[in-house]
Amino acid sequence: MSVSPSSHDGLEFWKFMIAGSIAGSVEHMAMFPVDTLKTRMQAIGSSCPSATVNLRQSLGSILKIEGPAVLYRGIAAMGLGAGPAHAVYFSVYEWCKKTLSAGNPNNSAAHAASGVFATVASDAVITPMDMVKQRLQLKSSPYKGVGDCVRRVLVEEGFGAFYASYRTTVVMNAPFTAVHFATYEAVKKGLMEVSPESVGDDETLVVHATAGAAAGALAAAVTTPLDVVKTQLQCQGVCGCDRFSSSSIQDVIQSILKKDGYGGLLRGWIPRMLFHAPAAAICWSTYEAAKTFFQDINGSNSSVDSDH
């Protein structure tokens, strides 16, 4: 089978986009309640007491006072944003990896750079919906739903409000993705070297899941302070959260340090790691499974063609 210039790993790029969007949607929907807990813990504003709230207390109070359904508030916004954003993410990643690796599949620098390019592109797609999602996740959120939130933000704050956290998101996700992809590829390679007999030619689901979980946990831990800044920028002025005069990362960090000290920048790191480790495992496993599915279809199609 000849591989056309618009393909990689024997697949056309639209197939990477489908594999990526399925992976992204499954990942975000599965882990959504943990994400809600993280948002609640990070979005502690001036009207809220800045006492530290741990994961168990936060979950307990939500279940007791508001009920379990609240954990899924804003999931529609994530559904609308995650699919397209991940389609962009994975197709840009595969294209850059093919272009930058120059025929060397173990080129870690190319993997890291590809991850950064993919992130900048996908963040432009997901940032507005992420902002809507976080505002709906807040305790006693004033919005009825996704449509109501979009309309009111446009009227009251203008279009720029949807991208208030874009710069922070990119600054956070660039190192997140570089650490994530480099760790994923390194752990995957390491696992396959440790027990090549159990892997064979095909990388197993366990290898993808383990490498994904390790990559997700490490990248999440490293970038938590910037995630706190992103949440505060996206939720500013809602439910008593502080409003900032600019979307400068430095200003927000100084404000958090003044109010809560260095601990404030690490707020929500446990649910963030609990979100990203399984989410990355789910995402990578789904993505590689979808890729394999398309490769099998391609293989069966080419064998049918050769029979004729």
N, C-alpha and C positions, 0 to 999 in steps of 0.2 A: 504494500500500500504506500503510495507516495504521500509525503507530508507536505501540504501546501504552505506557503509563507504565512497564511493567516491561522496556522495551527501550531500546537506545541504538545508534547507527550502524545502525539497522534490525534489530538482533539481540536476542533474549531473553537474559537474564543466564545461563541454564544453558549457553548456547552459549559465552559468554565463559569460563565455568568449565571446560568441556571443552577449549577452545582453550588456556587457561592451563595446565591440568594436563598436556596433551600437551607443550606447550613446556617446562615445568619438568622433566618426566621426561627428555625428549630431551637437554636441556642438561646435567643432572647426570650422566647415564649416560655421555655422550660425553666429558666432561672429568674423570671420576672419578680416573684415575691421577695427574693433576696435583694434584688435591685431596689425595690420599694423601701426596704429597711435601711439600706445604705443612704438613699436620698433623705429619708427622715432624720437619720443621725447626723448627716452633714449640713442640713439646711437649718441649723439652729441659729435664729436671728436675735435681734435686740430685744424682742418682746418675749422670747423664750428664755427660760433659765439656762445658763450655760453649764449647768451641772452635767457631769459626764453620764451618758446613758449607755448601758451596755446592750448587746444584741438581744439577750434574753428579756430584759426589761422592755425594750422597744417592741419586740414581738408580742410579749404578754399583754402590754397595754393596748396594742392595736386589736388583738383578738378579743379582748375583754370589752373594750369600749366601742369599737367600730365594726367588728366582725371580719371574718376571713376574706370576704369579697373585696374589701378595700385594698388588699395586697395586690389585686389585679387591676386597680384603677390606672388608666393610661396605657393599657396594653394595646389598645387599637392604634395609638400613635406609633408605638414601637413596631407594630405589624406593618404599618404603612411605610415606615422609614427603613426598617432593617433589611427587607428583601432587596430593594433597589441599591441601597448603600453597599451591601455585601456583594452584589453582582458586580458593581463598579470595582470594589476592593480586590476581589479575586482575579478578575480579568486583567486589571492594571498590574497586579502582582505577577501573574504568569507572563505577561508580555514583557515587563521589565526584567524578570528573572532570565527569560530567554535572550533578551537583548544584551544585558549586562554581564551575564556569566561567561560569555565567549567560549561556550563549549565545555566549561568546567563545572560539573554539577555540584562540586563541594566548595564552591566559592562563597564563603560566609559573608564577605563584604557585599557581594551582589545580592544575597538574600536580604541583608539588613537594609540596603539602599532601596530595593524593590518594595520592601515593607513600608518604608517611609513614603515613597511616591504613592503607593496604594492608599495609605492613610489620608494623605492630604486630599486626594480625589474623593474618597468615600465620606470624609467628614463634611465636605461641602453639601453632600446629599442628606446626611442624617442629622446634622446639628439642629435645624429648625424643629424637626419632630422630636428630638431628644429634649429640647427645651419644653415643648408642649407636654411631653410625657412626665417630666419632673414636676412641672407645676400641678399636674393632675394627681401626682403621688403625694403631695403635701397634705398634712393633717388639716381638715376642714378647708379644702381647696375651694375657691370661690367659683370655679368653672363647672359647667354642667357636663361637658364632654369635649372631645377633640375639636369639633366645629366651633363650639362656643369659645373655646380658648383661643383658637386661631383668629377668629373675628375680633374678639375683644383686645387681644394684643396688638393687632393691626391698627385698630381705632385709637386705643389709649396710648400705645408706646411707639407705634410705627414699625415698618418692616425691619429696621436695623436691630430691633430687640431679638429677633429670631437668631441673629448672628452675633449677639453680644459676647458669647463664649467661644466663637470660632477660633480666634487666635490661641486662646488657652487650650482648647481641645486639640489643635494641631501641635502646639508645643508639648502637650502631655502625651499625645498619641504617637508622636515621632519616636521618642525614646522607648515608649511602651512597645511599639511595633518592632523596633530594631531589636530590643531585648527578646521579645516574644519569638520572632522568626529565627533569630540566631540560636536561641535556646531550643526551639522546636527541632530545627534541622540537626543540631549537635546531639540532642538526646536521642532522636530517632536513629541517627547514625551509630551512636554509642550502643543502644539497645540491640541493633541489628548485628553489631560486631560481637557483643557479649554472647548472644545465642543465635548464630546464623542458621543452625539446623532447625530451630522452631519457626523461623521466619520464611525460609526458602526464598523463592523469587518474589513472591507477593509479600508486601509489608502487611502485617496483620493488624486487625482492629485494635488489639491491645497496645501495640507499639504506638499507633497514632494517638490513642486516648491518653496513654501515659506521657508521651512527649508533649502533647497539647496541654495536659493538666500542669505539668512542671513549668512550661513556658508561660501559661496564663497566670499562675500563682506568683512567679518571680516578677513578671512585668507589672502586675497589679500592685504588689508591695512597693516597688520602686517609685511608682508614679502617683501614689495616694495624695500627697499634698496638692498637686495640680488638679486632681479630681475634686478635692474639696473647694478649690477656687472656682472651678467650672460650675459646680452645683450652686454655689453662692451667687455667681453671676446670672445663672439661668433662673433662679428663684427670687431675685432681688425685688423687694417691694410687695411680695405676695405673702400672705399669712404672717406678717410681722417680720419677715426677713429683711436684713439691712439693704438699703439702696446705696449703690456706689456712684460717685460722680463720674468715674471713667471705667473702661473695661480693662485697665492696666493690671496685669498680673501682680506687679510689685505692690500697687496700692491695696489690692485685696489681701495679699499675704500680710502686709503690715497691719491692716485692720484686724485680721484674725489673730495675729501675734499679740497685738495690744489687748484684745479682749480675752483670749483663751490661752495664750502662750503657745509653745511648740506642740502641745498635745492637741490643740485645735486643728492643726494641719494634718494630723493623723486620724482624725475622726472618721469612723466608718471603714477603717482598713480591714477589719476582720470580715464584714460582709462583702467587701470588695474582693478580697482573696477567695472567699467562699463562692462568690459569683463567678469569677474569672477562671478558676481552676477547672470545675466541671463544665463551664460554658465553653472553654477552649477545647476540652476533651470532646464534648458533643459536636462542636463546630468542625474540628479537624476530621473526626471520624466520619461525620455526615458528608463532608466535602470530598474526602478521599473515596468514600463508598459511592458517591454520585459519579465521581470521575471514573472509577472502575466500571460502574454500570454502563456509562457511555462508551468506554473502551471496549467492553464486551459486545455492545451493540455494533460498534465499528468493526470489530473482529468478525462477528457473525455476518455482517453485511459484505465484508470483503471476501469471506469464504464463499458466500452465495454467489458473488460476482465471478469468482474464479471457477466455480462449478459450471457456469454457463459458457 
